[in-house]
């Protein structure tokens, strides 16, 4: 199978390349010629940033040149622009694009709107602070309305710090929760909804991506997962994050992509989302009854040097 991996230099791109390398021909694209992903693919191609207007034109050229079967964009903004051009891309590749439709992406790319919409459906999200009168206590949390991972998130400790940012309409504030954090790795079929999910605790992270994580399948999130599945049109790999303490859950992040960093634990435990994506994309029939290892299992990430 010929696979094109978008933003191949990120943690997700490198991990997917390592997973797929043995049995497939891989083409990786990135806008940085020093991308680490080039060491893990068969062909590496520089493309414009996905924020540039000629990004899609360049990608379609690559899809045609290499006769790509499956295209996997991995960055949130990249997925958004690919989704907008889904029909055009699917006329070129053999498989189906497993990205959410642009209407669903628009709901979740703005974190403030996502909290409002998800709260309406009966799932608790962080309490939104609209003005200083809403502040119950410090610290509070400052977040960009649109952003990726933990970028731009700041703990605000005083009213003076709050006032520095209060007039910036691209930001918003929520209560601060010093609770344990968890990620839920999910895979959604185009035809029959949620295939399965895997919960893991975020023990240590660097730049938003976990370096130490541990399985946490003992937590019951079946109600929340059922609501999310029924109320929103998810397709492909999706991950959710929530705070947990004393039986209470607060969902605080919704990413319509592979999770960065901790996905290998889900795969190692039996939920092989990368393989499910290939099978679903190419119309290969697979067993929907996933046998997941429910035992407590930690994962540790380490770094390795490469020289060009």
C-alpha positions, 0 to 999 in steps of 0.5 A, a space after each residue: 500500500 502507498 501511504 502519504 503522511 502529512 506533517 511527518 516530522 511531528 510525534 504522530 507522523 514519526 510514530 505512524 511511519 514506524 508502524 507502517 514502514 515494514 509492509 507499505 511504501 511511505 511518502 512523507 510531506 512537511 514544510 521543513 527540510 530538517 523534518 525528523 520524519 524524513 528518516 522514517 519514510 521512503 520518499 520525503 517531499 517539501 510542501 508549502 505550509 498548510 496555511 499557504 493557498 498552494 498547499 492543496 495543489 502541491 499535495 494533489 500533485 504528490 498524490 498523483 505522482 506516487 499513486 497514493 492509496 491512503 492519505 493521513 494528515 496529522 496536524 489539526 490545521 492540516 486536517 481542517 484544510 484537507 477536510 475542506 478539499 475532501 471531494 477533490 482529494 478522494 477523486 485521486 486516492 484509492 481509499 477514503 479520507 478518514 477526517 471529520 467533515 468541516 462542519 464538525 471541525 468548525 465546532 471543535 476547533 474553537 475551544 470556547 464554542 466546543 465547551 458551550 456545545 458539549 455542555 448543552 449535550 449534558 457533558 460537563 466542561 470547564 466553567 467559563 469565566 466571562 468577566 471578573 465578577 465570575 471569578 470565584 478564586 485564583 488561579 484561573 486558566 487562560 486559553 486561546 480560543 483556537 490552538 493546538 495542544 497546550 500552546 498559549 495556555 497560562 495559569 493566571 494567579 491575580 486580578 492584575 494578571 487577569 486584566 492584562 488579557 481580559 480585553 483580548 477577544 481571541 482568548 477566554 478564561 475558565 476555572 482552574 482544576 488541579 485534578 488528574 488528567 486523562 486522554 481517551 483514544 478513539 476510532 470512529 467508522 464512517 459507517 457504524 460509529 465508534 469502534 472502540 476507545 482506550 483511556 489512559 492517565 497523563 502522568 508526565 508531559 512535554 509540550 502537551 504530548 505525554 512522555 509517561 502515561 498509564 492505562 486507566 480503563 477502570 474509569 467509566 466514561 460510557 455515558 459521555 462517549 455515548 453522547 459524543 458518538 450520538 451527537 457529533 459526526 466523528 470519523 477516524 481517529 479522535 481523542 478527548 481529554 478530561 479531568 478526574 477526581 473523586 468520581 467527577 469528570 470534566 472534559 476539557 479538550 476535543 481533538 479530531 486527530 490522533 493523540 500526540 505522544 500516548 497513542 502507542 499505549 493504546 496500540 500496544 494494549 490492543 486498540 490498533 488505530 493506525 491499522 484500523 484507519 488503513 482497513 477502513 480507508 481501503 474498505 477492508 473488512 475487519 473485526 469490530 470486536 476489539 480485544 483490549 488488554 484492561 490491565 494496568 500498563 505504563 508507557 515511557 517515552 524516550 528520545 533517540 538522536 539521528 544524524 544527517 
